[in-house]
């Protein structure tokens, strides 16, 4: 089960809810979702001590910034499913997950 984190709970910082906090970038699968600031990933990761998943508008172009901001996982939908070669596109995401991260 995956949980998304929303502000206001855990000592006033976050609340874990099934509806999450929105998209990190404009997303055709979440067109009305509010934008989630990148700063939230590091805070969630540090304060909650659990892996943090970025969702909404994930592409190869914004992947590095999301991982640098503290996202541990990426929920990629449109960028994969609209690719002419889904396997190659998925493999293109892999390099930044390899190696040590702070």
N, C-alpha and C positions, 0 to 999 in steps of 0.2 A: 504494500500500500504506500503510495506517495502522498505526502502532505505538502501543501504550499503554505508559505508564511505571509501573514498580513500584520501590519503594525497594530499595536494596542493589546497587549497581554504580557505574559512573562515579565513581570516587574515593569509594566507599562511600555514595553518595547514592541512586542509582537503578539499576534493571535494566530493560531493554526486553524485554518478554515479550508473546507473543500473547494471554495471558489477562488482561492489564491489572491494574488495581488495585481494581476494584469500581465501585459506583454512587455518584453524588453524592447521590442521594435514594432513598427506597424506590421500587422499580421492578417492575412486573408481569412484565417480560421478563427481569429478573435478580433473582428473589426471594431467592436465597441469597447474593447478592453482599455483601461487606463494604462499609462506607461509606468514601468517600474524603474526607478533610478538604479544605476549600476552600483552605487554606494551601498545599497541594501544587501547585496550578496555577501560582502565581507563582514558586515555587521551580523547578519544571520549566522554565517558560518562560525564566527568567533563567539557570539553570545549563546547560541544554541548548541554548538558542538555537534551538529549533524550535517550530512551532505546537503548541498543546496543545488536545486535544479532550475536552470533558466528555461523559459518557454515563451513563445510568441515572437515570430519574425526572425528566428535564428537562421543565419546564413554563414557561409565561409568567410564573408567579409567582416561580420561582427563577432565571430567566434573568439578570436584572440582577446578582444577587450572584455568579453564575458568571463573567460577563464582567468584573466589577470585580475578582474574585479572580485573573484572568489567563487564563481560558479564551479561546482564539482561535476555537474551533469548538464547535458543539453538535450532538450526535447525538440528535436528537429522534425518538422512535418512537411511543409510545403516545399522547402528547398530540396528535400529528398524525393518526394513523390512526383514533383514536376520535372525532375531531371530525366534526360533521355536515357541515361545509364545509371540506375539507382545504386548499384553496387559500387561503381567507380566514385560516385558522389559521396557515398557513405565512407569509403576508404579515404577520401580527401580530408575528412574531418579528423582522422585518427592521429596525425603527427603531433598536434599540440597536446594531446593527452598522454603521449609517451614521455618518459623522463620524469625527473623530480620537479615537484611544485612546492612553493613555500607554503 
